[in-house]
Amino acid sequence: MKVSDILRVKGSTLFTVGPDSPLAGAVTTMAEHDIGSLVVMTHGDLIGMLTFREVIRAVVKNGGQIGNTTVRSVMDDAPLTCTPETDINEVRRMMLGRHARYMPVLDGRTLMGVISFYDVAKSVVEAQDFENRMLKAYIRDWPVEEAAESSEKAG
């Protein structure tokens, strides 16, 4: 399974923010849309990620306040990225290795979407469920003569 398979199911809704935007506005956007990350863009290029992890660190650092903090001052300016062709198992390894919960998907310099650890886990579970159903159907439809031959050889 590839990242493009997840994006196809997930859809292409993207939420972005500029680096000089107030952090308070970015947090409001995240809360209103129930999302855990924003892609930080400037002049059409990805330059960072803002996740709830960076927000919490900034709030703690500022004594419980957001204040006049800008997105640029707290964003991850070197986020992990992948392409639509990246294999899901590779994405899992990358996300686990960096404790990343969100990963922008780039096709060249074009932002195609963002996948979350939840999206990856969901796709793996769905693939395993499908495989389990296929195996159960195969076993249920096992030809009778093959089953009889197997039991005669065993006895």
Backbone as JSON Lines, residues from 0, in Angstrom:
{"i":0,"aa":"M","n":[0.84,-1.17,0.0],"ca":[0.0,0.0,0.0],"c":[0.89,1.24,0.0]}
{"i":1,"aa":"K","n":[0.44,2.24,-0.72],"ca":[1.21,3.48,-0.86],"c":[0.46,4.65,-0.21]}
{"i":2,"aa":"V","n":[1.18,5.74,0.02],"ca":[0.6,6.94,0.61],"c":[-0.55,7.45,-0.26]}
{"i":3,"aa":"S","n":[-0.42,7.34,-1.58],"ca":[-1.48,7.8,-2.48],"c":[-2.8,7.1,-2.2]}
{"i":4,"aa":"D","n":[-2.76,5.84,-1.74],"ca":[-3.99,5.11,-1.41],"c":[-4.7,5.76,-0.22]}
{"i":5,"aa":"I","n":[-3.92,6.21,0.77],"ca":[-4.5,6.89,1.92],"c":[-5.1,8.23,1.51]}
{"i":6,"aa":"L","n":[-4.36,9.0,0.71],"ca":[-4.85,10.31,0.28],"c":[-6.13,10.19,-0.54]}
{"i":7,"aa":"R","n":[-6.23,9.14,-1.34],"ca":[-7.41,8.94,-2.18],"c":[-8.66,8.78,-1.31]}
{"i":8,"aa":"V","n":[-8.53,8.04,-0.22],"ca":[-9.65,7.8,0.69],"c":[-9.89,9.01,1.58]}
{"i":9,"aa":"K","n":[-8.82,9.61,2.04],"ca":[-8.91,10.7,3.02],"c":[-9.45,11.99,2.4]}
{"i":10,"aa":"G","n":[-9.14,12.23,1.16],"ca":[-9.53,13.49,0.55],"c":[-8.38,14.48,0.57]}
{"i":11,"aa":"S","n":[-8.62,15.65,0.01],"ca":[-7.51,16.58,-0.18],"c":[-7.67,17.9,0.57]}
{"i":12,"aa":"T","n":[-8.48,17.93,1.61],"ca":[-8.64,19.15,2.38],"c":[-7.34,19.44,3.13]}
{"i":13,"aa":"L","n":[-6.83,20.64,2.94],"ca":[-5.57,21.05,3.57],"c":[-5.77,22.33,4.36]}
{"i":14,"aa":"F","n":[-5.12,22.41,5.49],"ca":[-5.14,23.62,6.29],"c":[-3.71,24.11,6.41]}
{"i":15,"aa":"T","n":[-3.49,25.35,6.01],"ca":[-2.14,25.92,6.04],"c":[-2.15,27.22,6.82]}
{"i":16,"aa":"V","n":[-0.96,27.65,7.15],"ca":[-0.78,28.91,7.88],"c":[0.55,29.52,7.42]}
{"i":17,"aa":"G","n":[0.63,30.81,7.48],"ca":[1.87,31.5,7.15],"c":[2.78,31.55,8.36]}
{"i":18,"aa":"P","n":[4.09,31.63,8.14],"ca":[5.04,31.61,9.26],"c":[4.94,32.82,10.18]}
{"i":19,"aa":"D","n":[4.49,33.95,9.65],"ca":[4.42,35.16,10.48],"c":[3.04,35.37,11.09]}
{"i":20,"aa":"S","n":[2.16,34.38,10.93],"ca":[0.83,34.44,11.54],"c":[0.94,34.31,13.05]}
{"i":21,"aa":"P","n":[0.03,34.95,13.77],"ca":[0.02,34.78,15.22],"c":[-0.32,33.33,15.59]}
{"i":22,"aa":"L","n":[0.37,32.81,16.57],"ca":[0.11,31.45,17.03],"c":[-1.33,31.31,17.52]}
{"i":23,"aa":"A","n":[-1.86,32.35,18.14],"ca":[-3.23,32.3,18.65],"c":[-4.23,32.01,17.53]}
{"i":24,"aa":"G","n":[-4.05,32.63,16.39],"ca":[-4.93,32.39,15.24],"c":[-4.8,30.97,14.71]}
{"i":25,"aa":"A","n":[-3.58,30.46,14.69],"ca":[-3.34,29.09,14.23],"c":[-4.01,28.09,15.17]}
{"i":26,"aa":"V","n":[-3.91,28.34,16.46],"ca":[-4.53,27.46,17.44],"c":[-6.05,27.49,17.28]}
{"i":27,"aa":"T","n":[-6.61,28.66,17.03],"ca":[-8.05,28.78,16.81],"c":[-8.47,27.95,15.58]}
{"i":28,"aa":"T","n":[-7.72,28.04,14.51],"ca":[-8.0,27.25,13.3],"c":[-7.96,25.76,13.6]}
{"i":29,"aa":"M","n":[-6.95,25.33,14.34],"ca":[-6.83,23.91,14.69],"c":[-8.03,23.46,15.52]}
{"i":30,"aa":"A","n":[-8.45,24.29,16.46],"ca":[-9.58,23.93,17.32],"c":[-10.89,23.91,16.53]}
{"i":31,"aa":"E","n":[-11.11,24.92,15.69],"ca":[-12.36,25.0,14.92],"c":[-12.54,23.82,13.97]}
{"i":32,"aa":"H","n":[-11.44,23.34,13.42],"ca":[-11.52,22.26,12.44],"c":[-11.17,20.89,13.03]}
{"i":33,"aa":"D","n":[-10.91,20.86,14.34],"ca":[-10.57,19.62,15.04],"c":[-9.42,18.89,14.35]}
{"i":34,"aa":"I","n":[-8.34,19.63,14.13],"ca":[-7.15,19.06,13.48],"c":[-5.94,19.25,14.39]}
{"i":35,"aa":"G","n":[-4.97,18.39,14.23],"ca":[-3.81,18.42,15.1],"c":[-2.58,19.06,14.49]}
{"i":36,"aa":"S","n":[-2.72,19.54,13.23],"ca":[-1.54,20.14,12.6],"c":[-1.95,21.13,11.53]}
{"i":37,"aa":"L","n":[-1.03,22.04,11.26],"ca":[-1.15,22.97,10.14],"c":[0.17,22.93,9.37]}
{"i":38,"aa":"V","n":[0.08,22.98,8.07],"ca":[1.27,23.06,7.23],"c":[1.65,24.54,7.13]}
{"i":39,"aa":"V","n":[2.9,24.83,7.38],"ca":[3.37,26.22,7.3],"c":[3.94,26.43,5.9]}
{"i":40,"aa":"M","n":[3.33,27.39,5.19],"ca":[3.68,27.64,3.78],"c":[4.09,29.1,3.61]}
{"i":41,"aa":"T","n":[5.02,29.31,2.69],"ca":[5.36,30.66,2.26],"c":[5.68,30.61,0.77]}
{"i":42,"aa":"H","n":[5.09,31.5,0.02],"ca":[5.27,31.57,-1.44],"c":[5.03,30.22,-2.11]}
{"i":43,"aa":"G","n":[4.06,29.48,-1.6],"ca":[3.7,28.19,-2.2],"c":[4.59,27.03,-1.82]}
{"i":44,"aa":"D","n":[5.55,27.25,-0.94],"ca":[6.46,26.19,-0.52],"c":[6.25,25.83,0.94]}
{"i":45,"aa":"L","n":[6.37,24.55,1.24],"ca":[6.3,24.08,2.62],"c":[7.59,24.47,3.32]}
{"i":46,"aa":"I","n":[7.46,25.14,4.46],"ca":[8.66,25.5,5.23],"c":[8.61,24.97,6.65]}
{"i":47,"aa":"G","n":[7.5,24.33,7.03],"ca":[7.43,23.78,8.38],"c":[6.07,23.18,8.69]}
{"i":48,"aa":"M","n":[5.98,22.63,9.89],"ca":[4.74,22.06,10.41],"c":[4.5,22.62,11.8]}
{"i":49,"aa":"L","n":[3.25,22.88,12.07],"ca":[2.84,23.27,13.41],"c":[1.88,22.21,13.9]}
{"i":50,"aa":"T","n":[2.23,21.56,14.99],"ca":[1.36,20.54,15.57],"c":[1.04,20.93,17.01]}
{"i":51,"aa":"F","n":[0.1,20.2,17.59],"ca":[-0.25,20.5,18.97],"c":[0.95,20.35,19.89]}
{"i":52,"aa":"R","n":[1.93,19.53,19.51],"ca":[3.14,19.37,20.33],"c":[3.9,20.7,20.44]}
{"i":53,"aa":"E","n":[4.09,21.39,19.31],"ca":[4.8,22.67,19.34],"c":[3.98,23.72,20.08]}
{"i":54,"aa":"V","n":[2.66,23.67,19.92],"ca":[1.79,24.62,20.61],"c":[1.91,24.46,22.13]}
{"i":55,"aa":"I","n":[1.85,23.22,22.59],"ca":[1.94,22.97,24.04],"c":[3.29,23.43,24.58]}
{"i":56,"aa":"R","n":[4.36,23.13,23.86],"ca":[5.7,23.59,24.3],"c":[5.75,25.11,24.41]}
{"i":57,"aa":"A","n":[5.16,25.81,23.43],"ca":[5.19,27.27,23.45],"c":[4.39,27.82,24.61]}
{"i":58,"aa":"V","n":[3.23,27.22,24.87],"ca":[2.39,27.68,25.98],"c":[3.1,27.47,27.32]}
{"i":59,"aa":"V","n":[3.72,26.33,27.49],"ca":[4.45,26.05,28.74],"c":[5.62,27.02,28.89]}
{"i":60,"aa":"K","n":[6.35,27.23,27.8],"ca":[7.5,28.14,27.83],"c":[7.08,29.57,28.19]}
{"i":61,"aa":"N","n":[5.86,29.97,27.77],"ca":[5.37,31.32,28.04],"c":[4.51,31.4,29.29]}
{"i":62,"aa":"G","n":[4.7,30.46,30.2],"ca":[3.98,30.5,31.47],"c":[2.47,30.31,31.34]}
{"i":63,"aa":"G","n":[2.06,29.52,30.39],"ca":[0.63,29.23,30.21],"c":[-0.09,30.17,29.26]}
{"i":64,"aa":"Q","n":[0.65,31.05,28.63],"ca":[0.06,32.04,27.7],"c":[0.62,31.85,26.29]}
{"i":65,"aa":"I","n":[-0.19,32.2,25.3],"ca":[0.3,32.21,23.93],"c":[0.96,33.54,23.63]}
{"i":66,"aa":"G","n":[0.35,34.6,24.12],"ca":[0.92,35.94,23.95],"c":[1.01,36.33,22.48]}
{"i":67,"aa":"N","n":[2.09,37.0,22.12],"ca":[2.29,37.49,20.75],"c":[3.18,36.55,19.93]}
{"i":68,"aa":"T","n":[3.26,35.32,20.33],"ca":[4.1,34.34,19.66],"c":[3.65,34.16,18.21]}
{"i":69,"aa":"T","n":[4.62,34.03,17.31],"ca":[4.31,33.75,15.9],"c":[4.53,32.27,15.62]}
{"i":70,"aa":"V","n":[3.91,31.81,14.57],"ca":[4.05,30.41,14.15],"c":[5.52,30.09,13.89]}
{"i":71,"aa":"R","n":[6.23,30.98,13.22],"ca":[7.63,30.75,12.86],"c":[8.5,30.41,14.08]}
{"i":72,"aa":"S","n":[8.21,31.05,15.2],"ca":[9.06,30.88,16.38],"c":[8.89,29.53,17.06]}
{"i":73,"aa":"V","n":[7.82,28.8,16.73],"ca":[7.59,27.51,17.4],"c":[7.47,26.33,16.44]}
{"i":74,"aa":"M","n":[7.32,26.57,15.14],"ca":[7.08,25.49,14.18],"c":[8.29,24.55,14.07]}
{"i":75,"aa":"D","n":[8.03,23.36,13.6],"ca":[9.09,22.41,13.24],"c":[9.52,22.8,11.83]}
{"i":76,"aa":"D","n":[10.73,23.32,11.71],"ca":[11.18,23.8,10.39],"c":[11.89,22.73,9.57]}
{"i":77,"aa":"A","n":[11.89,21.5,10.05],"ca":[12.46,20.38,9.28],"c":[11.57,19.15,9.43]}
{"i":78,"aa":"P","n":[10.31,19.27,9.01],"ca":[9.4,18.12,9.2],"c":[9.75,16.97,8.27]}
{"i":79,"aa":"L","n":[9.41,15.78,8.73],"ca":[9.49,14.61,7.86],"c":[8.51,14.8,6.73]}
{"i":80,"aa":"T","n":[8.88,14.37,5.53],"ca":[7.95,14.39,4.4],"c":[8.04,13.06,3.67]}
{"i":81,"aa":"C","n":[7.04,12.79,2.88],"ca":[7.05,11.61,2.03],"c":[6.43,11.99,0.69]}
{"i":82,"aa":"T","n":[6.4,11.04,-0.22],"ca":[5.79,11.26,-1.53],"c":[4.56,10.37,-1.64]}
{"i":83,"aa":"P","n":[3.72,10.61,-2.64],"ca":[2.56,9.72,-2.82],"c":[2.96,8.27,-3.07]}
{"i":84,"aa":"E","n":[4.16,8.05,-3.56],"ca":[4.62,6.69,-3.88],"c":[5.32,5.99,-2.72]}
{"i":85,"aa":"T","n":[5.49,6.67,-1.6],"ca":[6.15,6.05,-0.45],"c":[5.29,4.92,0.1]}
{"i":86,"aa":"D","n":[5.91,3.8,0.39],"ca":[5.21,2.64,0.94],"c":[4.79,2.93,2.39]}
{"i":87,"aa":"I","n":[3.62,2.47,2.76],"ca":[3.08,2.72,4.1],"c":[4.01,2.17,5.19]}
{"i":88,"aa":"N","n":[4.63,1.03,4.96],"ca":[5.53,0.49,5.97],"c":[6.73,1.4,6.2]}
{"i":89,"aa":"E","n":[7.21,2.04,5.15],"ca":[8.3,3.0,5.3],"c":[7.83,4.24,6.07]}
{"i":90,"aa":"V","n":[6.63,4.69,5.79],"ca":[6.06,5.83,6.53],"c":[5.95,5.49,8.0]}
{"i":91,"aa":"R","n":[5.49,4.29,8.32],"ca":[5.39,3.88,9.73],"c":[6.75,3.93,10.41]}
{"i":92,"aa":"R","n":[7.77,3.39,9.74],"ca":[9.12,3.41,10.32],"c":[9.6,4.84,10.54]}
{"i":93,"aa":"M","n":[9.37,5.7,9.56],"ca":[9.81,7.1,9.67],"c":[9.1,7.81,10.82]}
{"i":94,"aa":"M","n":[7.78,7.63,10.89],"ca":[7.01,8.31,11.94],"c":[7.39,7.8,13.32]}
{"i":95,"aa":"L","n":[7.56,6.51,13.46],"ca":[7.96,5.94,14.75],"c":[9.35,6.41,15.15]}
{"i":96,"aa":"G","n":[10.26,6.47,14.19],"ca":[11.64,6.88,14.46],"c":[11.75,8.3,14.96]}
{"i":97,"aa":"R","n":[10.88,9.19,14.47],"ca":[10.93,10.61,14.87],"c":[9.8,11.0,15.8]}
{"i":98,"aa":"H","n":[8.97,10.05,16.22],"ca":[7.81,10.35,17.06],"c":[6.91,11.39,16.38]}
{"i":99,"aa":"A","n":[6.82,11.3,15.06],"ca":[6.01,12.24,14.29],"c":[4.58,11.72,14.17]}
{"i":100,"aa":"R","n":[3.64,12.59,14.4],"ca":[2.23,12.21,14.28],"c":[1.62,12.67,12.96]}
{"i":101,"aa":"Y","n":[2.3,13.59,12.28],"ca":[1.79,14.14,11.03],"c":[2.92,14.23,10.01]}
{"i":102,"aa":"M","n":[2.61,13.95,8.76],"ca":[3.63,13.98,7.72],"c":[3.06,14.59,6.44]}
{"i":103,"aa":"P","n":[3.64,15.71,6.0],"ca":[3.23,16.28,4.71],"c":[3.63,15.34,3.56]}
{"i":104,"aa":"V","n":[2.79,15.31,2.55],"ca":[3.05,14.51,1.35],"c":[3.35,15.47,0.22]}
{"i":105,"aa":"L","n":[4.55,15.34,-0.34],"ca":[4.98,16.23,-1.41],"c":[5.2,15.45,-2.7]}
{"i":106,"aa":"D","n":[4.74,16.02,-3.8],"ca":[5.06,15.51,-5.13],"c":[5.93,16.58,-5.75]}
{"i":107,"aa":"G","n":[7.25,16.37,-5.67],"ca":[8.17,17.44,-6.01],"c":[8.07,18.5,-4.94]}
{"i":108,"aa":"R","n":[7.69,19.72,-5.34],"ca":[7.5,20.79,-4.35],"c":[6.02,21.04,-4.07]}
{"i":109,"aa":"T","n":[5.15,20.26,-4.72],"ca":[3.7,20.45,-4.56],"c":[3.18,19.67,-3.37]}
{"i":110,"aa":"L","n":[2.5,20.36,-2.47],"ca":[1.91,19.73,-1.3],"c":[0.64,19.0,-1.73]}
{"i":111,"aa":"M","n":[0.62,17.7,-1.52],"ca":[-0.51,16.86,-1.93],"c":[-1.48,16.6,-0.77]}
{"i":112,"aa":"G","n":[-0.99,16.71,0.44],"ca":[-1.82,16.45,1.61],"c":[-0.96,16.22,2.83]}
{"i":113,"aa":"V","n":[-1.62,15.86,3.9],"ca":[-0.94,15.52,5.16],"c":[-1.56,14.23,5.64]}
{"i":114,"aa":"I","n":[-0.72,13.28,6.01],"ca":[-1.24,12.05,6.61],"c":[-0.83,12.02,8.07]}
{"i":115,"aa":"S","n":[-1.69,11.45,8.86],"ca":[-1.43,11.35,10.29],"c":[-1.11,9.91,10.65]}
{"i":116,"aa":"F","n":[-0.58,9.74,11.84],"ca":[-0.3,8.39,12.32],"c":[-1.61,7.61,12.4]}
{"i":117,"aa":"Y","n":[-2.69,8.3,12.73],"ca":[-4.02,7.68,12.76],"c":[-4.39,7.15,11.36]}
{"i":118,"aa":"D","n":[-4.15,7.97,10.32],"ca":[-4.47,7.55,8.95],"c":[-3.7,6.28,8.58]}
{"i":119,"aa":"V","n":[-2.42,6.25,8.96],"ca":[-1.58,5.09,8.65],"c":[-2.07,3.87,9.4]}
{"i":120,"aa":"A","n":[-2.32,4.02,10.69],"ca":[-2.8,2.89,11.5],"c":[-4.13,2.37,10.96]}
{"i":121,"aa":"K","n":[-5.04,3.28,10.62],"ca":[-6.35,2.89,10.09],"c":[-6.19,2.1,8.79]}
{"i":122,"aa":"S","n":[-5.31,2.54,7.91],"ca":[-5.13,1.84,6.63],"c":[-4.55,0.45,6.85]}
{"i":123,"aa":"V","n":[-3.65,0.31,7.81],"ca":[-3.06,-1.0,8.09],"c":[-4.12,-1.94,8.66]}
{"i":124,"aa":"V","n":[-4.92,-1.45,9.6],"ca":[-5.99,-2.28,10.18],"c":[-6.99,-2.69,9.11]}
{"i":125,"aa":"E","n":[-7.38,-1.75,8.24],"ca":[-8.33,-2.08,7.18],"c":[-7.75,-3.11,6.22]}
{"i":126,"aa":"A","n":[-6.47,-3.0,5.89],"ca":[-5.83,-3.98,5.0],"c":[-5.79,-5.35,5.67]}
{"i":127,"aa":"Q","n":[-5.48,-5.39,6.96],"ca":[-5.45,-6.66,7.68],"c":[-6.85,-7.26,7.79]}
{"i":128,"aa":"D","n":[-7.86,-6.44,8.02],"ca":[-9.24,-6.93,8.08],"c":[-9.65,-7.53,6.74]}
{"i":129,"aa":"F","n":[-9.3,-6.87,5.65],"ca":[-9.62,-7.37,4.32],"c":[-8.94,-8.72,4.09]}
{"i":130,"aa":"E","n":[-7.66,-8.79,4.43],"ca":[-6.91,-10.04,4.25],"c":[-7.53,-11.16,5.09]}
{"i":131,"aa":"N","n":[-7.91,-10.85,6.33],"ca":[-8.54,-11.85,7.2],"c":[-9.86,-12.34,6.61]}
{"i":132,"aa":"R","n":[-10.68,-11.43,6.08],"ca":[-11.94,-11.83,5.45],"c":[-11.69,-12.74,4.25]}
{"i":133,"aa":"M","n":[-10.69,-12.41,3.45],"ca":[-10.38,-13.22,2.27],"c":[-9.91,-14.62,2.69]}
{"i":134,"aa":"L","n":[-9.06,-14.69,3.71],"ca":[-8.58,-15.98,4.19],"c":[-9.72,-16.82,4.75]}
{"i":135,"aa":"K","n":[-10.62,-16.2,5.52],"ca":[-11.76,-16.92,6.08],"c":[-12.69,-17.42,4.97]}
{"i":136,"aa":"A","n":[-12.9,-16.6,3.95],"ca":[-13.74,-17.02,2.83],"c":[-13.08,-18.18,2.08]}
{"i":137,"aa":"Y","n":[-11.77,-18.11,1.93],"ca":[-11.04,-19.18,1.24],"c":[-11.16,-20.49,2.03]}
{"i":138,"aa":"I","n":[-10.99,-20.41,3.33],"ca":[-11.08,-21.62,4.17],"c":[-12.51,-22.15,4.16]}
{"i":139,"aa":"R","n":[-13.48,-21.28,4.25],"ca":[-14.88,-21.7,4.24],"c":[-15.25,-22.4,2.93]}
{"i":140,"aa":"D","n":[-14.66,-21.96,1.82],"ca":[-14.95,-22.54,0.51],"c":[-13.95,-23.62,0.09]}
{"i":141,"aa":"W","n":[-13.22,-24.16,1.05],"ca":[-12.22,-25.18,0.77],"c":[-12.91,-26.37,0.08]}
{"i":142,"aa":"P","n":[-12.37,-26.83,-1.04],"ca":[-13.0,-27.95,-1.75],"c":[-13.08,-29.2,-0.88]}
{"i":143,"aa":"V","n":[-14.24,-29.88,-0.9],"ca":[-14.49,-31.04,-0.06],"c":[-13.53,-32.18,-0.38]}
{"i":144,"aa":"E","n":[-13.27,-32.44,-1.67],"ca":[-12.4,-33.56,-2.02],"c":[-10.97,-33.36,-1.52]}
{"i":145,"aa":"E","n":[-10.48,-32.09,-1.53],"ca":[-9.14,-31.84,-1.0],"c":[-9.11,-32.07,0.5]}
{"i":146,"aa":"A","n":[-10.16,-31.68,1.18],"ca":[-10.22,-31.89,2.64],"c":[-10.25,-33.37,2.95]}
{"i":147,"aa":"A","n":[-11.01,-34.17,2.16],"ca":[-11.08,-35.62,2.38],"c":[-9.73,-36.28,2.14]}
{"i":148,"aa":"E","n":[-9.04,-35.86,1.03],"ca":[-7.73,-36.41,0.74],"c":[-6.73,-36.08,1.85]}
{"i":149,"aa":"S","n":[-6.79,-34.88,2.37],"ca":[-5.89,-34.48,3.45],"c":[-6.09,-35.31,4.71]}
{"i":150,"aa":"S","n":[-7.38,-35.58,5.05],"ca":[-7.65,-36.35,6.26],"c":[-7.28,-37.83,6.06]}
{"i":151,"aa":"E","n":[-7.39,-38.37,4.81],"ca":[-7.0,-39.76,4.54],"c":[-5.48,-39.9,4.67]}
{"i":152,"aa":"K","n":[-4.73,-38.92,4.18],"ca":[-3.26,-38.97,4.25],"c":[-2.79,-38.85,5.69]}
{"i":153,"aa":"A","n":[-3.53,-38.1,6.49],"ca":[-3.14,-37.89,7.89],"c":[-3.38,-39.15,8.71]}
{"i":154,"aa":"G","n":[-4.35,-39.98,8.31],"ca":[-4.76,-41.14,9.1],"c":[-4.07,-42.36,8.71]}
